[in-house]
Amino acid sequence: MSAVSSARAAVYGGPAPAAPTHAHRPTRRPRPQPQPSRTPFPTVSVIVPTRNEARNLEIVLPAIAAVRPTVHEIIVVDGNSTDGTVETAQRVLPWVKIVRQTRKGKGNAMACGFAAATGDVVVMFDADGSADPAEIPAFVSALVAGADFAKGSRFTPGGGSDDITLLRKSGNAGLNGVANALFGTSYTDLCYGYNAFWADLLPLLELPPIDAPAPAEGMLWGDGFEIETVLNCRIAAAGLKITEVPSIERQRVFGDTNLRTFADGARVLRTLLAEHRRADRRSNISAARDRRL
């Protein structure tokens, strides 16, 4: 067995994922009606944002490609990697779709991947080996069963983490409480980025256009790490049905994490407050429009 094969077995061995659990559906707005294009046998696009993840992709991409039912499309969105990430992806998986992100930041990478996706379902998947591709069918099953958004959770029964510290776990719990108070949800793992949703919801999310110019200073709202919280908030504010899916988080295989506990926690909190103000403004505008009718 090669070193890569041994690493892959070490990362993705373990028990099968548990059944999904249901989170409270927010009631801020009436839930949009399901789209007629939704099918019980959806095609699946997996979006993998990368920056210098060549070694991890040797493990992650074959594992995603081995998922059954079949993943139809794997999109690697690269942010100017210098370690041969793109070349490694193409060597390991010749049919992978490569997309170059148009600005900087994880949010822009995800938005570029969403724009390139052709599947009925979009899965958000980190490149570092911490997420298990074998859980993808559970996310898809939750959507087929009626969810609009399948939210991975390490803290619902059946979930877990090999990589979270007590400090990060406590901070996550506090942010869950803030999000649930503001948006009427029952999130148990706001800060986890392993999620899936129906592609027909993308226009509703109103992410920054991928062809918009980058500002001279700073970043466009939604282009950065806050993307996952933005999605959680906007899906909740839209009154969509959310199902939590138990997920096991592994340790990053190669390289160092980009997580900064205090700075990232503060950014998530600012995002929650900003998105709540945005939702209130839109609710007030909608109410005023209804009164005029």
DRENDRENTOR-226629 format. One record per residue (C-alpha): chain; z, x, y; residue in one letter. Coordinates in steps of 0.001 Angstrom, whole numbers. Example, Ala and Ser with C-alpha at 12.3 -4.5 7.8 and 13.67 -1.06 7.14 Angstrom:
BEGIN
+-----+---------+---------+---------+------+
! mol !      zz !      xx !      yy ! type !
+-----+---------+---------+---------+------+
!   A !    7800 !   12300 !   -4500 !    A !
!   A !    7140 !   13670 !   -1060 !    S !
+-----+---------+---------+---------+------+
***
This chain:
BEGIN
+-----+---------+---------+---------+------+
! mol !      zz !      xx !      yy ! type !
+-----+---------+---------+---------+------+
!   A !       0 !       0 !       0 !    M !
!   A !    -975 !    1421 !    3418 !    S !
!   A !    1495 !    1900 !    6268 !    A !
!   A !     -87 !   -1009 !    8122 !    V !
!   A !     105 !   -3237 !    5032 !    S !
!   A !    3748 !   -2281 !    4501 !    S !
!   A !    4554 !   -3075 !    8118 !    A !
!   A !    2738 !   -6396 !    7851 !    R !
!   A !    4728 !   -7346 !    4742 !    A !
!   A !    7981 !   -6340 !    6411 !    A !
!   A !    7207 !   -8369 !    9517 !    V !
!   A !    5910 !  -11582 !    7970 !    Y !
!   A !    7882 !  -11815 !    4750 !    G !
!   A !   10586 !  -14465 !    4518 !    G !
!   A !   11150 !  -18181 !    3993 !    P !
!   A !    8659 !  -20870 !    4915 !    A !
!   A !    9151 !  -22532 !    8307 !    P !
!   A !   11278 !  -25665 !    8479 !    A !
!   A !    9986 !  -29084 !    9473 !    A !
!   A !    9519 !  -29893 !   13169 !    P !
!   A !   12184 !  -31692 !   15150 !    T !
!   A !   11609 !  -34026 !   18060 !    H !
!   A !   12677 !  -33400 !   21640 !    A !
!   A !   13358 !  -36220 !   24062 !    H !
!   A !   10229 !  -37449 !   25799 !    R !
!   A !   10604 !  -37394 !   29595 !    P !
!   A !   10055 !  -40609 !   31501 !    T !
!   A !    9099 !  -39305 !   34939 !    R !
!   A !    5602 !  -40802 !   34559 !    R !
!   A !    3943 !  -43105 !   32040 !    P !
!   A !    2622 !  -41058 !   29176 !    R !
!   A !   -1163 !  -40560 !   29300 !    P !
!   A !   -2990 !  -42283 !   26479 !    Q !
!   A !   -4126 !  -40043 !   23588 !    P !
!   A !   -7697 !  -38894 !   23914 !    Q !
!   A !  -10243 !  -40412 !   21507 !    P !
!   A !  -11431 !  -36888 !   20656 !    S !
!   A !   -8155 !  -36084 !   18898 !    R !
!   A !   -8724 !  -35654 !   15199 !    T !
!   A !   -6447 !  -35375 !   12155 !    P !
!   A !   -8287 !  -32159 !   11280 !    F !
!   A !   -8407 !  -30244 !   14574 !    P !
!   A !  -10071 !  -26922 !   15153 !    T !
!   A !   -7549 !  -24329 !   16292 !    V !
!   A !   -7895 !  -21594 !   18925 !    S !
!   A !   -5189 !  -18913 !   19050 !    V !
!   A !   -4777 !  -17109 !   22382 !    I !
!   A !   -3354 !  -13561 !   22179 !    V !
!   A !   -2732 !  -11861 !   25562 !    P !
!   A !   -2664 !   -8081 !   25287 !    T !
!   A !   -1974 !   -4951 !   27256 !    R !
!   A !   -1785 !   -1758 !   25204 !    N !
!   A !   -1061 !   -3509 !   21897 !    E !
!   A !   -3552 !   -1664 !   19648 !    A !
!   A !   -1044 !    -747 !   16925 !    R !
!   A !     416 !   -4240 !   16793 !    N !
!   A !   -3011 !   -5886 !   16572 !    L !
!   A !   -3679 !   -4044 !   13312 !    E !
!   A !    -893 !   -6169 !   11835 !    I !
!   A !   -1096 !   -9353 !   13884 !    V !
!   A !   -4818 !  -10172 !   13788 !    L !
!   A !   -5282 !  -10068 !    9981 !    P !
!   A !   -2147 !  -12181 !    9600 !    A !
!   A !   -3499 !  -14852 !   11973 !    I !
!   A !   -6894 !  -14781 !   10238 !    A !
!   A !   -5179 !  -15351 !    6880 !    A !
!   A !   -3542 !  -18614 !    7990 !    V !
!   A !   -4490 !  -21664 !    5936 !    R !
!   A !   -5638 !  -24229 !    6993 !    P !
!   A !   -8014 !  -21891 !    8739 !    T !
!   A !   -7640 !  -20804 !   12341 !    V !
!   A !  -11123 !  -21299 !   13764 !    H !
!   A !  -10970 !  -18965 !   16749 !    E !
!   A !   -8853 !  -15988 !   17799 !    I !
!   A !   -9152 !  -14950 !   21434 !    I !
!   A !   -7743 !  -11606 !   22537 !    V !
!   A !   -7344 !  -11562 !   26318 !    V !
!   A !   -7037 !   -7993 !   27502 !    D !
!   A !   -5418 !   -6795 !   30706 !    G !
!   A !   -7013 !   -3367 !   31198 !    N !
!   A !   -5498 !   -1704 !   28143 !    S !
!   A !   -5834 !    2067 !   27895 !    T !
!   A !   -4887 !    2539 !   24226 !    D !
!   A !   -8019 !    1158 !   22557 !    G !
!   A !   -6687 !   -2385 !   22193 !    T !
!   A !  -10135 !   -3986 !   22484 !    V !
!   A !  -11781 !   -1520 !   20108 !    E !
!   A !   -8973 !   -1986 !   17590 !    T !
!   A !   -9290 !   -5767 !   17746 !    A !
!   A !  -13037 !   -5596 !   17134 !    Q !
!   A !  -12610 !   -3160 !   14254 !    R !
!   A !   -9829 !   -5097 !   12551 !    V !
!   A !  -11425 !   -8515 !   13048 !    L !
!   A !  -15155 !   -8347 !   13867 !    P !
!   A !  -15378 !  -12052 !   14729 !    W !
!   A !  -12570 !  -11940 !   17283 !    V !
!   A !  -13491 !  -13183 !   20758 !    K !
!   A !  -12660 !  -10695 !   23523 !    I !
!   A !  -11952 !  -11945 !   27042 !    V !
!   A !  -11111 !   -9744 !   30035 !    R !
!   A !   -8535 !  -11281 !   32316 !    Q !
!   A !   -9641 !  -11781 !   35917 !    T !
!   A !   -6403 !  -10925 !   37713 !    R !
!   A !   -3104 !   -9407 !   36652 !    K !
!   A !    -197 !  -11102 !   34910 !    G !
!   A !     483 !  -12908 !   31641 !    K !
!   A !    -188 !  -16282 !   33227 !    G !
!   A !   -3682 !  -15261 !   34263 !    N !
!   A !   -4304 !  -13847 !   30781 !    A !
!   A !   -3280 !  -17153 !   29208 !    M !
!   A !   -5394 !  -19159 !   31671 !    A !
!   A !   -8438 !  -16993 !   30891 !    C !
!   A !   -7845 !  -17560 !   27190 !    G !
!   A !   -7456 !  -21308 !   27680 !    F !
!   A !  -10744 !  -21411 !   29601 !    A !
!   A !  -12550 !  -19606 !   26780 !    A !
!   A !  -11063 !  -21700 !   23966 !    A !
!   A !  -13329 !  -24122 !   22119 !    T !
!   A !  -10778 !  -25562 !   19685 !    G !
!   A !   -9156 !  -28993 !   19738 !    D !
!   A !   -5746 !  -27296 !   19676 !    V !
!   A !   -4617 !  -24221 !   21610 !    V !
!   A !   -1874 !  -21961 !   20225 !    V !
!   A !     -77 !  -19433 !   22457 !    M !
!   A !     702 !  -16300 !   20448 !    F !
!   A !    2256 !  -12981 !   21514 !    D !
!   A !     631 !   -9757 !   20320 !    A !
!   A !    3813 !   -7822 !   19573 !    D !
!   A !    4379 !   -9096 !   16027 !    G !
!   A !    7475 !  -11116 !   16918 !    S !
!   A !    5869 !  -14474 !   16051 !    A !
!   A !    4921 !  -15487 !   12506 !    D !
!   A !    1342 !  -16787 !   12105 !    P !
!   A !    2434 !  -18674 !    8978 !    A !
!   A !    4155 !  -21137 !   11323 !    E !
!   A !     885 !  -22149 !   13016 !    I !
!   A !     240 !  -25047 !   10565 !    P !
!   A !    3658 !  -26505 !   11452 !    A !
!   A !    2713 !  -26536 !   15136 !    F !
!   A !    -635 !  -28172 !   14366 !    V !
!   A !    1028 !  -30735 !   12083 !    S !
!   A !    3418 !  -31703 !   14881 !    A !
!   A !     447 !  -32358 !   17168 !    L !
!   A !   -1462 !  -34335 !   14548 !    V !
!   A !    1687 !  -36405 !   13965 !    A !
!   A !    1608 !  -37554 !   17585 !    G !
!   A !    2967 !  -34825 !   19829 !    A !
!   A !    1088 !  -33699 !   22908 !    D !
!   A !    2967 !  -30403 !   23063 !    F !
!   A !    4517 !  -28511 !   20127 !    A !
!   A !    7307 !  -26332 !   21524 !    K !
!   A !    8562 !  -23470 !   19402 !    G !
!   A !   12338 !  -23143 !   19221 !    S !
!   A !   14578 !  -20468 !   17782 !    R !
!   A !   17630 !  -22680 !   18227 !    F !
!   A !   16683 !  -25925 !   16532 !    T !
!   A !   17677 !  -26214 !   12824 !    P !
!   A !   15423 !  -23953 !   10781 !    G !
!   A !   14763 !  -21559 !   13662 !    G !
!   A !   16284 !  -18169 !   14345 !    G !
!   A !   15834 !  -14762 !   15920 !    S !
!   A !   16150 !  -11167 !   14780 !    D !
!   A !   15654 !   -9928 !   18315 !    D !
!   A !   17773 !  -11878 !   20811 !    I !
!   A !   20951 !  -10471 !   22337 !    T !
!   A !   24043 !  -12543 !   23064 !    L !
!   A !   23389 !  -12138 !   26790 !    L !
!   A !   19811 !  -13413 !   26533 !    R !
!   A !   20910 !  -16260 !   24258 !    K !
!   A !   23568 !  -17336 !   26760 !    S !
!   A !   21132 !  -17131 !   29658 !    G !
!   A !   18564 !  -19150 !   27741 !    N !
!   A !   21155 !  -21842 !   27025 !    A !
!   A !   22006 !  -22077 !   30712 !    G !
!   A !   18346 !  -22363 !   31696 !    L !
!   A !   17843 !  -25036 !   29030 !    N !
!   A !   20599 !  -27030 !   30704 !    G !
!   A !   19005 !  -26720 !   34131 !    V !
!   A !   15570 !  -27716 !   32821 !    A !
!   A !   16922 !  -30682 !   30903 !    N !
!   A !   18898 !  -31911 !   33918 !    A !
!   A !   15888 !  -31615 !   36230 !    L !
!   A !   13194 !  -32981 !   33932 !    F !
!   A !   15034 !  -35306 !   31554 !    G !
!   A !   14084 !  -33262 !   28506 !    T !
!   A !   16018 !  -31956 !   25527 !    S !
!   A !   14614 !  -28445 !   25314 !    Y !
!   A !   16622 !  -26090 !   23114 !    T !
!   A !   14555 !  -22953 !   23803 !    D !
!   A !   12892 !  -23042 !   27202 !    L !
!   A !   12158 !  -19310 !   27283 !    C !
!   A !   10285 !  -19026 !   23971 !    Y !
!   A !    6537 !  -18562 !   24339 !    G !
!   A !    5279 !  -19668 !   20902 !    Y !
!   A !    3786 !  -23083 !   21676 !    N !
!   A !     727 !  -25242 !   20967 !    A !
!   A !    -920 !  -28201 !   22667 !    F !
!   A !   -4041 !  -30338 !   22639 !    W !
!   A !   -6832 !  -28694 !   24624 !    A !
!   A !   -7651 !  -31987 !   26370 !    D !
!   A !   -4426 !  -31559 !   28377 !    L !
!   A !   -5645 !  -28431 !   30184 !    L !
!   A !   -6932 !  -30245 !   33312 !    P !
!   A !   -3538 !  -31935 !   33665 !    L !
!   A !   -1781 !  -28561 !   33830 !    L !
!   A !   -3631 !  -27497 !   37000 !    E !
!   A !   -3333 !  -23764 !   36435 !    L !
!   A !   -4797 !  -21363 !   39018 !    P !
!   A !   -8606 !  -21165 !   38679 !    P !
!   A !   -9487 !  -18021 !   36772 !    I !
!   A !  -12240 !  -17183 !   39275 !    D !
!   A !   -9980 !  -17427 !   42334 !    A !
!   A !   -9634 !  -14103 !   44181 !    P !
!   A !   -6392 !  -12208 !   43778 !    A !
!   A !   -4227 !  -12222 !   46912 !    P !
!   A !   -3931 !   -8993 !   48869 !    A !
!   A !    -228 !   -8926 !   48049 !    E !
!   A !    1707 !  -10553 !   45251 !    G !
!   A !     247 !  -12951 !   42684 !    M !
!   A !    -964 !  -16523 !   42527 !    L !
!   A !    1704 !  -18980 !   41381 !    W !
!   A !    1360 !  -19315 !   37612 !    G !
!   A !    -317 !  -15931 !   37101 !    D !
!   A !    2861 !  -14142 !   36079 !    G !
!   A !    5589 !  -14342 !   33463 !    F !
!   A !    6531 !  -17769 !   34838 !    E !
!   A !    3524 !  -19329 !   33061 !    I !
!   A !    5544 !  -20515 !   30063 !    E !
!   A !    8136 !  -22242 !   32244 !    T !
!   A !    5375 !  -23733 !   34406 !    V !
!   A !    3756 !  -25258 !   31314 !    L !
!   A !    7073 !  -26610 !   30025 !    N !
!   A !    7816 !  -28212 !   33396 !    C !
!   A !    4386 !  -29715 !   33999 !    R !
!   A !    4156 !  -31158 !   30523 !    I !
!   A !    7595 !  -32704 !   30970 !    A !
!   A !    6802 !  -34025 !   34450 !    A !
!   A !    3650 !  -35664 !   33099 !    A !
!   A !    5698 !  -37668 !   30605 !    G !
!   A !    3984 !  -36153 !   27582 !    L !
!   A !    5437 !  -36273 !   24091 !    K !
!   A !    7148 !  -33009 !   23155 !    I !
!   A !    8052 !  -31980 !   19614 !    T !
!   A !   10131 !  -28896 !   18940 !    E !
!   A !    9048 !  -26775 !   15967 !    V !
!   A !   11575 !  -24417 !   14320 !    P !
!   A !   10442 !  -20809 !   14611 !    S !
!   A !   11772 !  -17450 !   13464 !    I !
!   A !   11418 !  -14644 !   16004 !    E !
!   A !   11008 !  -11161 !   14529 !    R !
!   A !   11540 !   -7863 !   16272 !    Q !
!   A !    8594 !   -6302 !   18097 !    R !
!   A !    6808 !   -4028 !   15622 !    V !
!   A !    5569 !   -1202 !   17879 !    F !
!   A !    6193 !    -390 !   21521 !    G !
!   A !    8840 !   -1443 !   23998 !    D !
!   A !    9575 !   -4914 !   25276 !    T !
!   A !    8749 !   -5862 !   28852 !    N !
!   A !   11712 !   -8248 !   29052 !    L !
!   A !   14246 !   -7716 !   31861 !    R !
!   A !   17153 !  -10046 !   31217 !    T !
!   A !   18474 !  -10625 !   34738 !    F !
!   A !   15198 !  -10394 !   36657 !    A !
!   A !   13356 !  -12621 !   34184 !    D !
!   A !   16199 !  -15140 !   34109 !    G !
!   A !   16186 !  -15359 !   37899 !    A !
!   A !   12423 !  -15856 !   37877 !    R !
!   A !   12690 !  -18694 !   35340 !    V !
!   A !   15367 !  -20375 !   37470 !    L !
!   A !   13200 !  -20104 !   40600 !    R !
!   A !   10289 !  -21531 !   38624 !    T !
!   A !   12334 !  -24518 !   37457 !    L !
!   A !   13380 !  -25338 !   41003 !    L !
!   A !    9870 !  -24863 !   42409 !    A !
!   A !    8276 !  -26996 !   39693 !    E !
!   A !   10872 !  -29724 !   40194 !    H !
!   A !   10036 !  -29836 !   43904 !    R !
!   A !    6340 !  -29992 !   43007 !    R !
!   A !    6943 !  -32867 !   40588 !    A !
!   A !    8988 !  -34767 !   43187 !    D !
!   A !    6283 !  -34355 !   45822 !    R !
!   A !    3657 !  -35672 !   43455 !    R !
!   A !    5882 !  -38550 !   42382 !    S !
!   A !    6459 !  -39524 !   46023 !    N !
!   A !    2741 !  -39360 !   46788 !    I !
!   A !    1975 !  -41511 !   43762 !    S !
!   A !    4650 !  -44055 !   44743 !    A !
!   A !    3308 !  -44259 !   48298 !    A !
!   A !    -213 !  -44781 !   46971 !    R !
!   A !     997 !  -47566 !   44680 !    D !
!   A !    2722 !  -49328 !   47585 !    R !
!   A !    -527 !  -49356 !   49536 !    R !
!   A !   -2426 !  -51001 !   46687 !    L !
+-----+---------+---------+---------+------+
***
